[in-house]
Amino acid sequence: MAALQTAATLGFARIGLQSAHAAEPDAVESAPAIVIGSGYGGAVAALRLGQAGIRTVVLEMGRLWNTAGSDGKVFCSTSAPDQRSMWFRTRTEAPLAAFLWLDVVNKDISPYPGVLDRVHYDNMSVYVGRGVGGGSLVNGGMAVTPVKSYFTEQFPTVDADEMYGTYYPRARAMLGVNSIDPAWFESTDWYRFARTSRKAAGNAGLKTTFVPNVYDFGYMQQEAAGTATKSALAGEVIYGNNYGKRSLDRTYWAAALGTGNVTIHTLEKVKAVTRADDGSYVLTADRIDITGAVVETKQYSCTYLFLGGGSLGTTELLVRARDTGTLPDLNSDVGAGWGTNGNTMLGRANHIWDTVGAGEATMPVMGIDDWANTDNPVFAEIAPLPMGFEHWISLYLAITKNPERASFTYDSASGAVKLGWSPAQSAVSVSMAKKLFDRINLANATIYRYDLFGPTSKVFADDFTYHPLGGCVLGKATDDYGRVKGYDRLYVTDGSLVPGNIGVNPFVTITALAERTMARVLAEDTAP
Ligand SMILES: Cc1cc2nc3c(=O)[nH]c(=O)nc-3n(C[C@H](O)[C@H](O)[C@H](O)COP(=O)(O)OP(=O)(O)OC[C@H]3O[C@@H](n4cnc5c(N)ncnc54)[C@H](O)[C@@H]3O)c2cc1C
């Protein structure tokens, strides 16, 4: 942590305890191991490599989020977003774009390497975090372990006993997962919204369950008591939390830098990967400044290459490498098996006597668990909608067991990697979510909100996901430990490995799988 703070204070784009192994201008900078991306998969890889004494360079396209702006805060507020909110935009693109059909949510901003990105493909957009910590900087912190039977269904070749006995517990401990005090949950006005949603689900005979989170609930209670600066209780979430959240920069990255073997280079986007005759991997990366201008194109080489750019970042790099011929032996499963984790967001209007409270904590702690319903498996996160006034809206992020999958392809004309997702594939998630929430509306004599997702009276947000998964699926594009097929010493450690759906919020699974990969790789591949 001290290393992160010092680096940030000094404005370094290169962060680490070790002395920099500086390259000559235009020379290739070499390291035994390189990690691309600093989300969950990248963080686990870097920490375990560093602990094994392997000098590791991490390349992250976003910035380090640790210096305060002119308002004294690192991250901007959700209600009055500024340039820090989004990745090179002139206007924010919040998931809930409207209230009463009015465009009152989004704001004009200056282009800047902000913390949240919305990546647009045909028929689907994907929200991702940008910066040291990846998605952990912007997400809701819900740290959910899937039911073992579904894990086995999705990963039939992985030893589930070992995952649930060793790697899930290891991931949860490292991530700082904790649970809300149930007594406080029942009494505080900050979670009235969740209790109201629980009551509505219960009226329909549906089960709700508490879910853990990485937000420090001890800190949250101090916020409520007025003894700590508010973050989750001040509406902060998708554009970053200034306090309270154990994002990866405070957990895995602090530990990784503490090994003295890990250096992070920020604002560097890897754009190509190839292999030299001696078997080393050669990377080309653009270093950008805060205007987005490329100020330098750098070359790196390494013996071991770990891909942690997330489902989109990693898959795009590998699809491009295969189809432009720089890594021609990648198999046809690279780019395939991608899904949205069945995400669909929706809102319901409660009766006037079923209030949700003027203040809502931004960290979800409860879900409607109907996954065991074989006719229509859905797990729905009871999501906050903090507007600072009573609005009677229950918001949900439904995770449905949508079996639809899509592929990424390289378009040689434009040089872009495209996603082949269709509206019909989103319609499957919508129809599953609708089946569940029709039941809740029927039991409570309530209706959907039609005004939250733009001017078209859309009820179900079917055009974005928070949970991109797949593209380099475990056991298909890679072996059962994330080793990329066709190439030795090349690994995937992020959400690309998960076959499109995991039935709950995914980061604990991504972290646990990465822990499993690193344990195996360090035991077998890097041993002298
Ligand atoms: C608003 C929001 C809320 C969410 N809430 C939850 C939740 O409550 N619980 C949960 O489990 N999940 C949640 N998620 C999803 C979760 O954050 C992701 O599943 C998780 O971050 C994915 O981890 P990853 O390691 O695969 O990649 P990421 O965390 O996406 O990290 C990838 C990193 O690589 C960098 N990168 C990509 N390409 C390159 C490149 N070419 N060169 C250099 N760097 C690159 C990116 O900038 C990024 O920092 C949420 C997501 C969002 C957007």
PDBQT file of the ligand as one rigid body, heavy atoms in Angstrom, charges set to zero:
ROOT
HETATM    1  C1  LIG A 601     -20.605  -1.792 -12.396  1.00  0.00    +0.000 C 
HETATM    2  C2  LIG A 601     -20.142  -3.205 -12.129  1.00  0.00    +0.000 A 
HETATM    3  C3  LIG A 601     -20.583  -3.869 -10.988  1.00  0.00    +0.000 A 
HETATM    4  C4  LIG A 601     -20.161  -5.180 -10.748  1.00  0.00    +0.000 A 
HETATM    5  N1  LIG A 601     -20.509  -5.782  -9.564  1.00  0.00    +0.000 NA
HETATM    6  C5  LIG A 601     -20.000  -7.006  -9.262  1.00  0.00    +0.000 A 
HETATM    7  C6  LIG A 601     -20.234  -7.603  -7.989  1.00  0.00    +0.000 A 
HETATM    8  O1  LIG A 601     -20.865  -7.016  -7.096  1.00  0.00    +0.000 OA
HETATM    9  N2  LIG A 601     -19.720  -8.850  -7.757  1.00  0.00    +0.000 N 
HETATM   10  C7  LIG A 601     -19.007  -9.533  -8.726  1.00  0.00    +0.000 A 
HETATM   11  O2  LIG A 601     -18.598 -10.678  -8.479  1.00  0.00    +0.000 OA
HETATM   12  N3  LIG A 601     -18.767  -8.965  -9.922  1.00  0.00    +0.000 NA
HETATM   13  C8  LIG A 601     -19.206  -7.715 -10.203  1.00  0.00    +0.000 A 
HETATM   14  N4  LIG A 601     -18.889  -7.125 -11.398  1.00  0.00    +0.000 N 
HETATM   15  C9  LIG A 601     -18.072  -7.893 -12.359  1.00  0.00    +0.000 C 
HETATM   16  C10 LIG A 601     -16.596  -7.994 -11.938  1.00  0.00    +0.000 C 
HETATM   17  O3  LIG A 601     -16.081  -6.721 -11.623  1.00  0.00    +0.000 OA
HETATM   18  C11 LIG A 601     -15.813  -8.641 -13.097  1.00  0.00    +0.000 C 
HETATM   19  O4  LIG A 601     -16.350  -9.933 -13.302  1.00  0.00    +0.000 OA
HETATM   20  C12 LIG A 601     -14.330  -8.749 -12.799  1.00  0.00    +0.000 C 
HETATM   21  O5  LIG A 601     -13.757  -7.480 -12.590  1.00  0.00    +0.000 OA
HETATM   22  C13 LIG A 601     -13.605  -9.445 -13.940  1.00  0.00    +0.000 C 
HETATM   23  O6  LIG A 601     -12.284  -9.712 -13.525  1.00  0.00    +0.000 OA
HETATM   24  P1  LIG A 601     -11.143  -9.991 -14.587  1.00  0.00    +0.000 P 
HETATM   25  O7  LIG A 601      -9.905 -10.311 -13.846  1.00  0.00    +0.000 OA
HETATM   26  O8  LIG A 601     -11.649 -10.980 -15.575  1.00  0.00    +0.000 OA
HETATM   27  O9  LIG A 601     -10.957  -8.625 -15.410  1.00  0.00    +0.000 OA
HETATM   28  P2  LIG A 601     -11.087  -7.089 -15.031  1.00  0.00    +0.000 P 
HETATM   29  O10 LIG A 601     -11.375  -6.901 -13.586  1.00  0.00    +0.000 OA
HETATM   30  O11 LIG A 601     -12.011  -6.484 -16.021  1.00  0.00    +0.000 OA
HETATM   31  O12 LIG A 601      -9.608  -6.523 -15.271  1.00  0.00    +0.000 OA
HETATM   32  C14 LIG A 601      -9.029  -6.418 -16.536  1.00  0.00    +0.000 C 
HETATM   33  C15 LIG A 601      -8.004  -5.293 -16.498  1.00  0.00    +0.000 C 
HETATM   34  O13 LIG A 601      -7.170  -5.395 -17.648  1.00  0.00    +0.000 OA
HETATM   35  C16 LIG A 601      -7.000  -4.119 -18.250  1.00  0.00    +0.000 C 
HETATM   36  N5  LIG A 601      -6.753  -4.366 -19.673  1.00  0.00    +0.000 N 
HETATM   37  C17 LIG A 601      -7.606  -4.913 -20.576  1.00  0.00    +0.000 A 
HETATM   38  N6  LIG A 601      -7.016  -5.036 -21.775  1.00  0.00    +0.000 NA
HETATM   39  C18 LIG A 601      -5.752  -4.550 -21.636  1.00  0.00    +0.000 A 
HETATM   40  C19 LIG A 601      -4.657  -4.394 -22.540  1.00  0.00    +0.000 A 
HETATM   41  N7  LIG A 601      -4.754  -4.771 -23.826  1.00  0.00    +0.000 N 
HETATM   42  N8  LIG A 601      -3.507  -3.841 -22.069  1.00  0.00    +0.000 NA
HETATM   43  C20 LIG A 601      -3.404  -3.446 -20.762  1.00  0.00    +0.000 A 
HETATM   44  N9  LIG A 601      -4.421  -3.565 -19.874  1.00  0.00    +0.000 NA
HETATM   45  C21 LIG A 601      -5.576  -4.124 -20.305  1.00  0.00    +0.000 A 
HETATM   46  C22 LIG A 601      -8.298  -3.387 -17.942  1.00  0.00    +0.000 C 
HETATM   47  O14 LIG A 601      -8.133  -1.974 -18.000  1.00  0.00    +0.000 OA
HETATM   48  C23 LIG A 601      -8.626  -3.898 -16.532  1.00  0.00    +0.000 C 
HETATM   49  O15 LIG A 601      -8.039  -3.096 -15.530  1.00  0.00    +0.000 OA
HETATM   50  C24 LIG A 601     -19.305  -5.837 -11.679  1.00  0.00    +0.000 A 
HETATM   51  C25 LIG A 601     -18.870  -5.163 -12.816  1.00  0.00    +0.000 A 
HETATM   52  C26 LIG A 601     -19.271  -3.861 -13.040  1.00  0.00    +0.000 A 
HETATM   53  C27 LIG A 601     -18.771  -3.160 -14.275  1.00  0.00    +0.000 C 
ENDROOT
TORSDOF 0
